[in-house]
Amino acid sequence: MENIFGKRVKKLRLDKGLSQGEMAVILKTYQQNITQWESGKFTPNAKTIMQLALFFEVSSDYLLGLSENFNNNESINNSFNGNNNNIKINKKTKHSV
């Protein structure tokens, strides 16, 4: 399986001009964790993924390879504008209470 998460974290880190050690200090984690994320050995928990998304100003979907969009607002706007072909509405569905 391709390590999209690790590749994206590494690219974003390098784009900010940070070493793994510097990023570890900022995120209050260990450099070894960042090494393992970038190498694909481990994926962080959901809370850490959210912290990374906020730090890099991207969506968690982007980090995880679920979207090519950097932020959630763009993908949400596309969905509401009818640009998302993956959303299908079944009008025959009845909901009971």
Secondary structure, DSSP 8 states (H G I E B T S, - for coil): ---HHHHHHHHHHHHTT--HHHHHHHHTS-HHHHHHHHHTS----HHHHHHHHHHHTS-HHHHHTS-SSSSHHHHHHHHHTT--TT----TT-----
